[in-house]
Amino acid sequence: MEQKKYLADYFQQPHQEYHAILNDLENTFDNRVASEIFNFTQAKTESAMTNVWRLLRNRYEELSSLEEGMPEEPSEEDISFYVNEFFRLTNPKGISRDLKAAFQFDEIEEDYKNFIKQMVSQEYGQIFNRYLYPSVFFTQLKAAITQKIDKIIKPLTTYTETLGEHATLLGKIKEDQRSKGFVRGGAAMLGILVGIPFVGAGVGALLKANDEQAIQTSMQSVFDDWNLYQEELMSFLEELEEQYRLAMITLYGGTLLRVSSQFEILKFTFCDLSMAEGKYWLVLNEQEAKETAEWVKNTATGIEKLISQKRWKEAIVISEKLYHTIKKRTATSRTVLYDNKSALSIAHHYYYLSYQEALIQEFENGHIDSFYDTCKKLLMEINLTIKESDFSTTFHKPSALIIRFIKTAIKRNDYDDLRLLIDYMEKLMNRYQNGEVFIGEATASEEVFVDELKSILIAANFMEDTLHMNLGELGADDEGEVLHVTRKQLKSLIDMDENAGSPDIFTNYLRKQYKKSWFIPILKLSPFSWLKRYRKRVFLSLSLILILSICLYFAKGSLSSLWNDNDVQSSESVKETPKVTYLRITTDAANVRSGPSLNDSIIDYVDKEDKLEFRNEEAVDNSGRTWYAVKLVNGNDGWISSGITEEIDN
């Protein structure tokens, strides 16, 4: 009983309660997650209100058809049919019943339970079961909302009763034209939400003088009651939409807020969310991420020290333990720790580094069989991007190991083993296309990507051009596009090859390509047409990963370092092309604020269709969130989070 009373009171001020929850969402979650919740609940509300307006529009269209079908010379039967249909379509009880059905309250509970079921299947998702609203809540929720529907039916009942009395008065006048005048005037009056009703031109002129005053008095009552009903109805629909929106954000937003508080106890926080798919992704909270970063950094320093002391086995044991420990903890894996890298990308790097340095030493010591077998095992196990830029001058570059593996395979005539390099690249591409890239893997551009993995890309060309190996779809070149390998990159590979042993067919291939580069500046890497075919999708995925790093950094409260490179590129772009920059949001809807922080008031809302003019001004708030100053389509100025915007063409 107390809960029922609480819900009834709760819905008395829907606007205030809604914005209180919205404020809690914005203060609890980063902008990406908060926007996802807002957009989802807004879509639910719009869908419900569309059903309401469809209902009302259908009744109006039936009324219009009824009026249009009235003969010029109506019979008593025509009039009787019209009047019966007219009052059926405007029957208050029928409208009340239909309005309640339009909101599909049973489906609200079913949709919510399906949403919880999807969430439960995610990591640590059992927590959602603790906060599942019971069926009695939905019964009381329905009662709280439908009481408004019952309230609006009262003035409609008064109106139809008044109109009925008016019809009775007109029925006393035995002239067909007068009856027809009532019929046509009545249809327009009960147009239900469309236009302002009118009596019908000339009705008074059709009446005898001694009837006119009674008719006018009766019609005035009809108009008065209609105006009251119309005002009540429009106010009712606005309140109904607010109440329904409040119900949706209470259900979904409220649940996520309570679950988030439990995740915080477990030292996790949301970094991304897909309400429609029922999926979410967790990272460590700020304090836990800080402590984990310190642990990983100390471990990494210890691994580097062991490698420098050539204590290979110890380095491998520790790096393997670090990698597999983090890999098993998905939230830890995707958490950005330092240097804009996720925990898993850091652990993977040291796992590979330990093996690489030990294997190159094994190669130099002449233990070729051990070197070769372990190389194959390593290539089958690694699945994250090995970036040359991540290796300091203290250690070898990954290309040094790849080249030694290629030369050993050639010497042993084990050419098919080179396919392990292609298998590794396919693993990367499949993950890229599926958006399964960890922060720290992504490259800034296609050119950088080629530079990071040039040894494998060149090896693929070598396999096809010199060894005539069939790489299947990898060898197709439907679009004839090319990837660029520079002369400088080829020269660095030649230098590594010279340090890796005696010249062989791979050495000759590199030298041949280097000579060609003096005349043909672009080397075509045809085996990777699969990369070219999906290049937009792949590099779009990488770009999205870079954007996703914003929300991961929110958990740490530091964003300024993340965008330094991008800021430099942006400023250079402005110098090169002095034109106005336009933005649009990447979510369905977003808030525009009066200042560059979540504490500033919301002054407007924008959606994907709105074109925002960038004012060439940005600011970083206390949480490290970057904001852009923008001009809206209505001419107003405001601030919007950079994490949900993208540049568009003029």
Order of alpha helices (4+ residues) and beta strands (2+ residues): alpha-alpha-alpha-alpha-alpha-alpha-alpha-alpha-alpha-alpha-alpha-beta-beta-alpha-alpha-alpha-beta-beta-alpha-alpha-alpha-alpha-alpha-alpha-alpha-alpha-alpha-alpha-alpha-beta-beta-beta-beta-beta-beta-beta
